[in-house]
Amino acid sequence: MSITKTEVKKLSKKYFKDTIANRRHIHQNPELSYEEVETGKYIASILEEYGIPHEHGCAENGVVAIIKGKRPGKKVVALRADIDALPIQEANKVPYKSKKKGIMHACGHDVHTASLLTTARILNDLKDKFAGTIKFIFQPAEERLPGGASIMIAEGVLENPTPKSILGQHVHPPLEVGKVGFRPGKYMASADEIYVTIKGRGGHGALPHDCIDPILISAHMITALQQVVSRRVNPTIPSVLTFGKINSTGGATNIIPNEVKLMGTFRTMDEEWRQKAHKVMRKMAKSVAKGMGGACDFKILKGYPCLLNEPDLTAASKEAAIEYLGAKNVVDLPIRLTAEDFAYYSQQMPACFYRLGTGNAAKGITSPVHTTTFDIDEKALELSAGLMAWLAMKELQRK
């Protein structure tokens, strides 16, 4: 017995108020990466209320649910939502504002989680009408290395049963509510963290000839390292190197410090170049420091890989979205040099990570993610839950 989009939309609308309530509860009670104790408990309690079998505790705070349709062994599809928040103080004046000082769902993970809870509810209502099994992954710690996805995979989240493919969605403020976006192939960048300690010899600012100035070395080093992306890589390979923090140990207007620390990020869409760039950066940084009389420790913390949207799955998902929403509401996306630990799943199996429009310029809802004023037009929650249910069922049917 086939399921119609009308049935799915009807259920999504029926549960819309509950989706909003779940989103607002999670938004008001955010928890940082690796600390999502109460969030995990809340997700488990809602699944229990919906009568959906689940396990709580994968990667400590993660929750995994299973819904079996007819002939559950026919095909398994996984759906993923992330559940952690960011260390940001919310500035929005809304009834559901974060209750926790300095912590906010500024990347929409509350939206992802609430949506997936309702998606599970919809599919549970329809389980007698589809063949196969759907696995729901509520994943902690997307925002911090090594990433909750890598931990859940190591703990067996992609086993017993093993999905043939996986879908994930992410809020996208630049896209108006009512729309979604897709991109096949390489979509998001790898992301590595860089930590540099530049060592010199401090002293009086009026006597620089008696010192080895790590401030000056750091300035030359940052400038030199920009050659990595401006002169050392094929321009067809997207790459970015950014240093977002610099500080010294000691130092003042008239004091040259002994050390300077730099923190940055390196991102690219090519794994071969990524490995080469690591070597180039280390060599260049050490050469600059040594040439100016100092030394440096150059540490690269390897982060998430490049996110790959499998072309056939992504094309099929886009067509299913057009069927559900209409062609005018489905757009093509450019590549992004932001990163996502959903990339770990995409390295294991066919994956599709798509964008959910959450902006509404007329209402002033335009703030980007990772900002103090990020919010969504909650109309997106009705679309998000139903669309993912529809995509999952279409994927179960695809050969």
Secondary structure, 3 states (H helix, E strand, C coil): CCCCHHHHHHHHHHCHHHHHHHHHHHHHCCCECCCCHHHHHHHHHHHHHHCCCEEEEECCCEEEEEEECECCCCCEEEEEEECCEECCCCCCCCCCCCCCCCCECCCCHHHHHHHHHHHHHHHHHCHHHCECEEEEEEECCCCCCCCHHHHHHHCCCCCCCCCCEEEEEEEEEEEECCCEEECCEEEECEEEEEEEEEECECEECCCHHHCECHHHHHHHHHHHHCHHHHCCCCCCCCEEEEEEEEEEECCECCEECCEEEEEEEEEECCHHHHHHHHHHHHHHHHHHHHHCCCEEEEEEECCCCCEEECHHHHHHHHHHHHHHHCHHHEEECCCECCCCCCHHHHCCCCEEEEEEEEEEHHHCECCCCCCCCCCCCCCHHHHHHHHHHHHHHHHHHCC
